[in-house]
């Protein structure tokens, strides 16, 4: 039995064009249209050409003869019934291929990750590889903390080796001393009280202190 050589094919553009024309004539659409009558009222010619029923039913089709498919295409309006606002929205979405983008913005000064002692803001290296040990502060501290939490420790007059429970006890003790109710209504320590409350807010949600 003779076999066709594996590289014996025609690369000419004209040959490819003929293949495509033959494929269109004998393709799925032509096969599906066999025996169909034109869907235009009063027309009994074969419905060889399909057209979507509406913009909302693009997968459901009418079948028309050649003359009526031309007439249907001339009247077809995908945006029929669309308001100006809806039309503009479609245009805007098409301009970005349907993938709307949002402007990139940073919250605060954009350096929050650096204040947390993190070298890798995207956490690509994993949880343990993103800590920046850096140089320890020269203020008697025993470990590296973000500046806000280091300030909070100083305000509370606590140690960075304490647990959250121990620091909370220090915080409550300061509240009792500074609160106006404990000083006969004297509000002379109100500013210091606010600092203490702020300091505890930094520590209670911190990941650098044990619970």
NUKEMI-268907 format. One line per 10 residues: their letters; for each residue z, y, x of N, C-alpha, C. Coordinates in nm, 4 decimals, padded with zeros to 6 digits, m for minus. Layout:
% residues N
a	Z,Y,X,Z,Y,X,Z,Y,X | ... .
% end
This chain:
% residues 211
xxxxxxxxxx	00.0000,m00.1194,00.0849,00.0000,00.0000,00.0000,00.0000,00.1247,00.0887 | m00.0979,00.2112,00.0645,m00.1104,00.3316,00.1463,m00.0051,00.4341,00.1039 | 00.0583,00.4983,00.2020,00.1580,00.6024,00.1745,00.1070,00.7358,00.2262 | 00.1463,00.8419,00.1594,00.1043,00.9760,00.1983,00.1865,01.0235,00.3175 | 00.1203,01.0759,00.4202,00.1951,01.1262,00.5364,00.2989,01.2285,00.4932 | 00.4200,01.2266,00.5525,00.5295,01.3140,00.5065,00.4997,01.4623,00.5207 | 00.4118,01.4998,00.6145,00.3835,01.6424,00.6361,00.2456,01.6829,00.5852 | 00.1915,01.6015,00.4975,00.0592,01.6311,00.4423,00.0758,01.7089,00.3115 | 00.0947,01.8414,00.3227,00.1054,01.9245,00.2036,00.0351,02.0568,00.2297 | m00.0003,02.1226,00.1213,m00.0804,02.2451,00.1279,00.0104,02.3666,00.1217 .
xxxxxxxxxx	00.0076,02.4489,00.2262,00.0928,02.5664,00.2323,00.0225,02.6922,00.1830 | m00.0997,02.6805,00.1382,m00.1727,02.8001,00.0973,m00.1115,02.8619,m00.0289 | m00.1144,02.9970,m00.0357,m00.0612,03.0691,m00.1507,m00.1363,03.0317,m00.2770 | m00.2677,03.0154,m00.2656,m00.3486,02.9811,m00.3836,m00.3081,02.8459,m00.4412 | m00.2747,02.7510,m00.3544,m00.2327,02.6192,m00.4021,m00.0994,02.6284,m00.4751 | m00.0046,02.7108,m00.4215,00.1249,02.7285,m00.4864,00.1096,02.7954,m00.6225 | 00.0164,02.8907,m00.6317,m00.0077,02.9592,m00.7585,m00.0580,02.8623,m00.8645 | m00.1458,02.7713,m00.8241,m00.1985,02.6721,m00.9183,m00.0875,02.5796,m00.9676 | 00.0014,02.5409,m00.8770,00.1116,02.4527,m00.9173,00.2015,02.5217,m01.0187 | 00.2317,02.6508,m00.9963,00.3180,02.7240,m01.0880,00.2544,02.7406,m01.2250 .
xxxxxxxxxx	00.1242,02.7667,m01.2283,00.0549,02.7803,m01.3558,00.0568,02.6494,m01.4323 | 00.0352,02.5391,m01.3616,00.0389,02.4075,m01.4269,00.1780,02.3771,m01.4787 | 00.2818,02.4197,m01.4004,00.4197,02.3954,m01.4422,00.4529,02.4735,m01.5676 | 00.4031,02.5999,m01.5765,00.4309,02.6804,m01.6952,00.3640,02.6221,m01.8187 | 00.2419,02.5730,m01.8008,00.1703,02.5175,m01.9168,00.2359,02.3903,m01.9671 | 00.2914,02.3114,m01.8749,00.3498,02.1841,m01.9166,00.4995,02.1814,m01.9033 | 00.5627,02.2982,m01.8972,00.7064,02.3064,m01.8751,00.7871,02.2811,m02.0001 | 00.9208,02.2962,m01.9913,01.0103,02.2686,m02.1040,00.9799,02.3530,m02.2264 | 00.9461,02.4817,m02.2049,00.9197,02.5686,m02.3195,00.8003,02.5200,m02.3992 | 00.6936,02.4781,m02.3277,00.5751,02.4293,m02.3975,00.6042,02.2989,m02.4698 .
xxxxxxxxxx	00.6828,02.2140,m02.4063,00.7152,02.0866,m02.4690,00.8013,02.1074,m02.5930 | 00.8969,02.2040,m02.5846,00.9840,02.2289,m02.6976,00.9086,02.2915,m02.8148 | 00.8004,02.3644,m02.7798,00.7258,02.4336,m02.8845,00.6286,02.3428,m02.9577 | 00.6110,02.2221,m02.9109,00.5150,02.1313,m02.9739,00.5515,02.1069,m03.1198 | 00.4548,02.1319,m03.2089,00.4770,02.1080,m03.3505,00.5473,02.2204,m03.4227 | 00.5884,02.3262,m03.3537,00.6544,02.4385,m03.4185,00.5523,02.5340,m03.4773 | 00.5870,02.5891,m03.5900,00.5036,02.6926,m03.6502,00.5627,02.8286,m03.6159 | 00.4824,02.9302,m03.6134,00.5285,03.0657,m03.5850,00.6328,03.1075,m03.6881 | 00.7423,03.1675,m03.6396,00.8522,03.2087,m03.7276,00.8243,03.3391,m03.8021 | 00.7136,03.4026,m03.7729,00.6802,03.5254,m03.8454,00.6420,03.4894,m03.9888 .
xxxxxxxxxx	00.6970,03.5570,m04.0887,00.6670,03.5231,m04.2283,00.5161,03.5248,m04.2572 | 00.4696,03.4163,m04.3175,00.3296,03.4074,m04.3578,00.2344,03.3620,m04.2499 | 00.2837,03.3354,m04.1290,00.1969,03.2921,m04.0190,00.2096,03.1415,m04.0017 | 00.0938,03.0729,m03.9993,00.0963,02.9274,m03.9848,00.0431,02.8822,m03.8498 | 00.0264,02.9758,m03.7575,m00.0196,02.9372,m03.6240,00.0969,02.8773,m03.5431 | 00.0660,02.8012,m03.4374,00.1723,02.7366,m03.3580,00.2638,02.8400,m03.2927 | 00.3937,02.8112,m03.2944,00.4910,02.8984,m03.2278,00.5115,02.8532,m03.0852 | 00.4289,02.9034,m02.9952,00.4307,02.8586,m02.8559,00.5151,02.9480,m02.7657 | 00.5631,03.0594,m02.8168,00.6357,03.1548,m02.7329,00.7715,03.1861,m02.7962 | 00.8742,03.1780,m02.7164,01.0077,03.1981,m02.7705,01.0595,03.3375,m02.7371 .
xxxxxxxxxx	01.1503,03.3864,m02.8209,01.2122,03.5171,m02.8012,01.3547,03.5116,m02.8533 | 01.4500,03.5733,m02.7829,01.5903,03.5704,m02.8279,01.6064,03.6381,m02.9631 | 01.6974,03.5836,m03.0438,01.7149,03.6366,m03.1789,01.7791,03.7747,m03.1799 | 01.8700,03.8013,m03.0877,01.9357,03.9314,m03.0817,02.0062,03.9443,m02.9474 | 02.0490,04.0642,m02.9089,02.1228,04.0799,m02.7829,02.2507,03.9979,m02.7780 | 02.3061,03.9646,m02.8946,02.4278,03.8836,m02.8989,02.3987,03.7345,m02.9048 | 02.2725,03.6992,m02.9256,02.2334,03.5580,m02.9372,02.1178,03.5310,m02.8426 | 02.1430,03.5512,m02.7144,02.0363,03.5367,m02.6157,01.9986,03.3917,m02.5910 | 02.0802,03.2975,m02.6372,02.0487,03.1550,m02.6198,01.9921,03.0916,m02.7465 | 01.9692,03.1737,m02.8486,01.9064,03.1250,m02.9714,01.7746,03.1989,m02.9879 .
xxxxxxxxxx	01.6693,03.1242,m03.0265,01.5349,03.1803,m03.0165,01.4552,03.1708,m03.1470 | 01.3665,03.2695,m03.1629,01.2552,03.2604,m03.2557,01.1359,03.2075,m03.1772 | 01.0446,03.1436,m03.2509,00.9211,03.0967,m03.1881,00.8032,03.1643,m03.2580 | 00.7189,03.2292,m03.1773,00.6085,03.3068,m03.2322,00.4757,03.2645,m03.1702 | 00.3712,03.2982,m03.2416,00.2379,03.2846,m03.1836,00.2147,03.4006,m03.0872 | 00.1030,03.4033,m03.0202,00.0773,03.5026,m02.9171,00.0789,03.6455,m02.9729 | 00.0153,03.6655,m03.0890,00.0097,03.8005,m03.1462,00.1473,03.8496,m03.1892 | 00.2237,03.7606,m03.2528,00.3526,03.8036,m03.3058,00.4607,03.8147,m03.1976 | 00.4446,03.7411,m03.0865,00.5412,03.7592,m02.9776,00.5211,03.8962,m02.9135 | 00.3948,03.9426,m02.9089,00.3686,04.0763,m02.8572,00.4293,04.1824,m02.9488 .
xxxxxxxxxx	00.4128,04.1641,m03.0771,00.4687,04.2590,m03.1737,00.6214,04.2617,m03.1654 | 00.6810,04.1436,m03.1523,00.8274,04.1341,m03.1432,00.8786,04.2017,m03.0162 | 00.8070,04.1798,m02.9056,00.8504,04.2384,m02.7781,00.8414,04.3902,m02.7803 | 00.7405,04.4441,m02.8496,00.7265,04.5892,m02.8577,00.8423,04.6526,m02.9349 | 00.8975,04.5795,m03.0313,01.0067,04.6318,m03.1135,01.1449,04.5965,m03.0575 | 01.1466,04.5065,m02.9596,01.2751,04.4594,m02.9072,01.3490,04.5722,m02.8370 | 01.4777,04.5882,m02.8715,01.5617,04.6899,m02.8083,01.6992,04.6287,m02.7841 | 01.7238,04.5967,m02.6612,01.8500,04.5305,m02.6260,01.9703,04.6190,m02.6594 | 01.9516,04.7502,m02.6532,02.0632,04.8429,m02.6725,02.0704,04.8977,m02.8150 | 02.0042,04.8334,m02.9080,02.0078,04.8803,m03.0462,02.1509,04.8740,m03.1005 .
xxxxxxxxxx	02.1969,04.9832,m03.1584,02.3324,04.9885,m03.2134,02.4390,05.0242,m03.1121 | 02.3989,05.0485,m02.9863,02.4950,05.0833,m02.8817,02.5170,05.2343,m02.8782 | 02.6416,05.2766,m02.8749,02.6724,05.4196,m02.8676,02.6425,05.4720,m02.7277 | 02.6406,05.6049,m02.7154,02.6146,05.6660,m02.5847,02.7225,05.6275,m02.4840 | 02.8472,05.6201,m02.5311,02.9568,05.5837,m02.4410,02.9429,05.4385,m02.3937 | 02.9081,05.3493,m02.4867,02.8900,05.2083,m02.4505,02.7718,05.1909,m02.3559 | 02.6645,05.2662,m02.3829,02.5469,05.2580,m02.2964,02.5806,05.3052,m02.1547 | 02.6538,05.4152,m02.1439,02.6901,05.4669,m02.0128,02.7799,05.3695,m01.9382 | 02.8670,05.3012,m02.0129,02.9549,05.2024,m01.9500,02.8745,05.0860,m01.8936 | 02.7729,05.0427,m01.9688,02.6862,04.9347,m01.9207,02.6124,04.9778,m01.7951 .
xxxxxxxxxx	02.5625,05.1020,m01.7960,02.4913,05.1543,m01.6783,02.5846,05.1585,m01.5577 | 02.7073,05.2037,m01.5784,02.8032,05.2127,m01.4678,02.8376,05.0743,m01.4129 | 02.8505,04.9761,m01.5013,02.8811,04.8403,m01.4568,02.7638,04.7799,m01.3805 | 02.6423,04.8067,m01.4280,02.5242,04.7541,m01.3589,02.5091,04.8172,m01.2207 | 02.5551,04.9396,m01.2065,02.5427,05.0073,m01.0784,02.6234,04.9368,m00.9704 | 02.7302,04.8682,m01.0104,02.8137,04.7955,m00.9134,02.8051,04.6450,m00.9388 | 02.6933,04.6023,m00.9991,02.6686,04.4604,m01.0261,02.7790,04.3955,m01.1094 | 02.8345,04.4718,m01.2019,02.9357,04.4173,m01.2914,03.0709,04.3957,m01.2269 | 03.0884,04.4452,m01.1060,03.2178,04.4271,m01.0371,03.2758,04.5641,m01.0065 | 03.3474,04.6158,m01.1021,03.4024,04.7504,m01.0891,03.5056,04.7554,m00.9775 .
xxxxxxxxxx	03.4986,04.8575,m00.8971,03.5930,04.8742,m00.7871,03.6899,04.9879,m00.8182 | 03.8018,04.9847,m00.7529,03.9021,05.0886,m00.7705,03.9264,05.1559,m00.6359 | 03.9556,05.2846,m00.6372,03.9795,05.3543,m00.5105,04.1019,05.2988,m00.4404 | 04.0911,05.2880,m00.3098,04.2021,05.2371,m00.2302,04.3043,05.3480,m00.2099 | 04.4272,05.3194,m00.2423,04.5314,05.4201,m00.2236,04.6573,05.3518,m00.1742 | 04.7378,05.4274,m00.1057,04.8642,05.3763,m00.0528,04.9803,05.4429,m00.1240 | 05.0820,05.3659,m00.1475,05.2025,05.4212,m00.2074,05.2901,05.4786,m00.0958 | 05.3463,05.5939,m00.1209,05.4327,05.6562,m00.0198,05.3510,05.6982,00.1008 | 05.4065,05.6764,00.2196,05.3373,05.7164,00.3413,05.2519,05.6048,00.3986 | 05.2494,05.4893,00.3325,05.1649,05.3804,00.3790,05.2233,05.3003,00.4925 .
xxxxxxxxxx	05.3467,05.3291,00.5329,05.4064,05.2597,00.6461,05.5283,05.1783,00.6064 | 05.5364,05.1405,00.4800,05.6534,05.0647,00.4346,05.6663,04.9337,00.5105 | 05.5545,04.8679,00.5363,05.5596,04.7393,00.6078,05.6160,04.7568,00.7492 | 05.5837,04.8714,00.8119,05.6334,04.8956,00.9470,05.7844,04.9175,00.9453 | 05.8340,04.9857,00.8416,05.9788,05.0088,00.8321,06.0552,04.8798,00.8088 | 05.9845,04.7787,00.7557,06.0499,04.6499,00.7327,06.0443,04.5612,00.8562 | 05.9950,04.6151,00.9675,05.9884,04.5369,01.0901,05.8790,04.4334,01.0878 | 05.7683,04.4610,01.0181,05.6604,04.3651,01.0042,05.5382,04.4123,01.0819 | 05.4912,04.3307,01.1727,05.3710,04.3628,01.2490,05.2444,04.3301,01.1725 | 05.2544,04.2362,01.0803,05.1374,04.1825,01.0118,05.1480,04.2134,00.8628 .
xxxxxxxxxx	05.0926,04.3266,00.8150,05.1118,04.3665,00.6755,05.0510,04.2702,00.5755 | 04.9513,04.1912,00.6170,04.8873,04.0960,00.5250,04.9565,03.9600,00.5256 | 05.0620,03.9471,00.6048,05.1386,03.8215,00.6121,05.0498,03.7029,00.6516 | 04.9495,03.7293,00.7330,04.8542,03.6248,00.7700,04.9196,03.5193,00.8581 | 05.0121,03.5594,00.9406,05.0712,03.4687,01.0381,05.1875,03.3880,00.9829 | 05.2213,03.4076,00.8569,05.3302,03.3318,00.7992,05.4610,03.4074,00.8029 | 05.5602,03.3553,00.7330,05.6858,03.4278,00.7143,05.7604,03.4528,00.8448 | 05.7653,03.3506,00.9326,05.8467,03.3653,01.0533,05.7732,03.4374,01.1656 | 05.6425,03.4516,01.1521,05.5656,03.5113,01.2610,05.5437,03.6597,01.2432 | 05.5934,03.7158,01.1324,05.5642,03.8558,01.1058,05.6794,03.9491,01.1395 .
xxxxxxxxxx	05.7882,03.8973,01.1835,05.8993,03.9834,01.2202,05.8719,04.0500,01.3548 | 05.9070,04.1742,01.3636,05.8915,04.2471,01.4889,06.0298,04.2652,01.5502 | 06.0646,04.1847,01.6486,06.1999,04.1960,01.7031,06.2257,04.3322,01.7655 | 06.1261,04.3867,01.8365,06.1365,04.5200,01.8931,06.2598,04.5354,01.9826 | 06.2932,04.6583,02.0082,06.4123,04.6890,02.0891,06.5287,04.7186,01.9964 | 06.6425,04.6657,02.0281,06.7604,04.6893,01.9451,06.8066,04.8334,01.9590 | 06.8556,04.8934,01.8500,06.9050,05.0316,01.8574,07.0216,05.0409,01.9546 | 07.0407,05.1607,02.0090,07.1456,05.1811,02.1086,07.2755,05.2275,02.0446 | 07.2909,05.2112,01.9150,07.4084,05.2630,01.8452,07.5110,05.1543,01.8177 | 07.5117,05.0521,01.9000,07.6078,04.9461,01.8800,07.5622,04.8422,01.7796 .
xxxxxxxxxx	07.4413,04.8525,01.7294,07.3896,04.7554,01.6331,07.3626,04.6237,01.7035 | 07.3749,04.5171,01.6292,07.3544,04.3847,01.6867,07.2181,04.3250,01.6523 | 07.1453,04.3859,01.5571,07.0127,04.3346,01.5237,06.9267,04.4442,01.4637 | 06.7975,04.4168,01.4575,06.7005,04.5133,01.4093,06.7015,04.5189,01.2575 | 06.7069,04.6416,01.2023,06.6999,04.6635,01.0583,06.6010,04.7761,01.0301 | 06.5424,04.7780,00.9112,06.4596,04.8927,00.8734,06.5439,05.0196,00.8750 | 06.4832,05.1333,00.9048,06.5591,05.2589,00.9146,06.6417,05.2911,00.7913 | 06.5858,05.2650,00.6712,06.6606,05.2979,00.5493,06.7874,05.2141,00.5376 | 06.7792,05.0861,00.5743,06.8959,04.9995,00.5641,06.9948,05.0270,00.6771 | 06.9428,05.0673,00.7931,07.0335,05.1054,00.9012,07.1131,05.2289,00.8608 .
xxxxxxxxxx	07.0450,05.3247,00.7949,07.1130,05.4450,00.7461,07.2167,05.4099,00.6403 | 07.1814,05.3142,00.5528,07.2749,05.2730,00.4483,07.4016,05.2119,00.5071 | 07.3862,05.1317,00.6108,07.5020,05.0706,00.6769,07.5932,05.1788,00.7354 | 07.5325,05.2813,00.7944,07.6123,05.3890,00.8521,07.6876,05.4662,00.7446 | 07.6216,05.4920,00.6309,07.6866,05.5655,00.5221,07.8062,05.4879,00.4679 | 07.7892,05.3559,00.4548,07.8965,05.2722,00.4013,08.0017,05.2382,00.5063 | 07.9734,05.2759,00.6312,08.0655,05.2446,00.7416,08.0901,05.0940,00.7475 | 07.9807,05.0193,00.7336,07.9876,04.8734,00.7378,07.9221,04.8235,00.8664 | 07.9176,04.6916,00.8842,07.8555,04.6312,01.0020,07.7321,04.5520,00.9583 | 07.6342,04.5484,01.0451,07.5114,04.4783,01.0073,07.5252,04.3271,01.0111 .
xxxxxxxxxx	07.6415,04.2778,01.0523,07.6656,04.1331,01.0517,07.7340,04.0874,00.9223 | 07.7701,04.1817,00.8368,07.8369,04.1476,00.7108,07.7383,04.0858,00.6125 | 07.7938,04.0099,00.5188,07.7124,03.9592,00.4085,07.7080,04.0646,00.2973 | 07.6208,04.0434,00.2001,07.6130,04.1378,00.0879,07.7453,04.1444,00.0124 | 07.8123,04.0297,00.0011,07.9408,04.0271,m00.0698,08.0434,04.1141,00.0008 | 08.0464,04.1063,00.1329,08.1420,04.1863,00.2094,08.1071,04.3359,00.2014 | 07.9795,04.3668,00.2094,07.9392,04.5070,00.2009,07.9680,04.5618,00.0614 | 07.9542,04.4757,m00.0396,07.9811,04.5186,m00.1779,08.1282,04.5558,m00.1943 | 08.2165,04.4844,m00.1280,08.3593,04.5173,m00.1329,08.3835,04.6551,m00.0711 | 08.3147,04.6823,00.0406,08.3274,04.8137,00.1043,08.2759,04.9221,00.0104 .
xxxxxxxxxx	08.1645,04.8937,m00.0536,08.1037,04.9884,m00.1474,08.1990,05.0197,m00.2630 | 08.2574,04.9162,m00.3220,08.3497,04.9374,m00.4336,08.4718,05.0174,m00.3909 | 08.5187,04.9933,m00.2669,08.6328,05.0684,m00.2181,08.6011,05.2173,m00.2053 | 08.4803,05.2489,m00.1592,08.4404,05.3891,m00.1463,08.4231,05.4542,m00.2829 | 08.3718,05.3777,m00.3800,08.3544,05.4308,m00.5149,08.4900,05.4712,m00.5735 | 08.5885,05.3864,m00.5511,08.7223,05.4165,m00.6043,08.7805,05.5420,m00.5418 | 08.7482,05.5651,m00.4167,08.8019,05.6819,m00.3473,08.7284,05.8090,m00.3863 | 08.5971,05.7998,m00.4055,08.5146,05.9188,m00.4241,08.4881,05.9555,m00.5693 | 08.5061,05.8643,m00.6628,08.4701,05.8911,m00.8031,08.5637,05.9985,m00.8620 | 08.5073,06.0938,m00.9379,08.5900,06.2010,m00.9979,08.7055,06.1482,m01.0818 .
xxxxxxxxxx	08.6856,06.0357,m01.1519,08.7923,05.9813,m01.2362,08.9139,05.9415,m01.1538 | 08.8896,05.9091,m01.0265,09.0008,05.8714,m00.9394,09.0612,05.9925,m00.8684 | 09.0037,06.1107,m00.8916,09.0513,06.2327,m00.8231,09.0806,06.3438,m00.9233 | 09.1298,06.3026,m01.0402,09.1681,06.4014,m01.1404,09.0515,06.4874,m01.1869 | 08.9325,06.4320,m01.1873,08.8146,06.5072,m01.2325,08.7534,06.5939,m01.1251 | 08.8058,06.5894,m01.0044,08.7523,06.6700,m00.8948,08.6146,06.6164,m00.8531 | 08.5136,06.7018,m00.8586,08.3780,06.6622,m00.8225,08.3407,06.7056,m00.6806 | 08.4377,06.7290,m00.5994,08.4122,06.7758,m00.4633,08.3424,06.6721,m00.3765 | 08.3558,06.5456,m00.4127,08.2945,06.4387,m00.3325,08.1687,06.3827,m00.3995 | 08.1130,06.4554,m00.4961,08.0005,06.4027,m00.5735,07.8780,06.3751,m00.4862 .
xxxxxxxxxx	07.8500,06.4639,m00.3918,07.7337,06.4442,m00.3050,07.7513,06.3204,m00.2179 | 07.8720,06.3028,m00.1655,07.8996,06.1843,m00.0842,07.8933,06.0575,m00.1695 | 07.9364,06.0691,m00.2952,07.9311,05.9553,m00.3868,07.7857,05.9125,m00.4116 | 07.6994,06.0096,m00.4283,07.5586,05.9789,m00.4494,07.4981,05.9083,m00.3278 | 07.5385,05.9489,m00.2097,07.4907,05.8835,m00.0880,07.5362,05.7379,m00.0822 | 07.6605,05.7151,m00.1225,07.7143,05.5788,m00.1208,07.6386,05.4903,m00.2204 | 07.6135,05.5437,m00.3393,07.5384,05.4679,m00.4398,07.3981,05.4374,m00.3875 | 07.3341,05.5356,m00.3262,07.2000,05.5142,m00.2691,07.2035,05.4058,m00.1614 | 07.3058,05.4102,m00.0776,07.3172,05.3138,00.0313,07.3289,05.1711,m00.0229 | 07.4109,05.1526,m00.1255,07.4260,05.0180,m00.1822,07.2951,04.9703,m00.2467 .
xxxxxxxxxx	07.2192,05.0617,m00.3060,07.0900,05.0251,m00.3642,06.9953,04.9695,m00.2578 | 07.0059,05.0201,m00.1349,06.9207,04.9695,m00.0271,06.9635,04.8301,00.0179 | 07.0922,04.8064,00.0145,07.1437,04.6806,00.0678,07.1346,04.5674,m00.0338 | 07.1577,04.5959,m00.1617,07.1698,04.4876,m00.2599,07.0403,04.4102,m00.2791 | 06.9254,04.4727,m00.2544,06.7976,04.4037,m00.2691,06.7354,04.3693,m00.1350 | 06.8102,04.3855,m00.0279,06.7580,04.3614,00.1054,06.7459,04.2118,00.1337 | 06.6483,04.1784,00.2155,06.6322,04.0388,00.2570,06.6950,04.0148,00.3940 | 06.7577,04.1156,00.4500,06.8143,04.1042,00.5852,06.9629,04.0694,00.5829 | 07.0215,04.0596,00.4644,07.1642,04.0296,00.4552,07.1859,03.9058,00.3686 | 07.2807,03.8238,00.4092,07.3135,03.7046,00.3316,07.3827,03.7458,00.2020 .
x	07.3654,03.6634,00.0985,07.4341,03.6905,m00.0289,07.5796,03.6493,m00.0213 .
% end
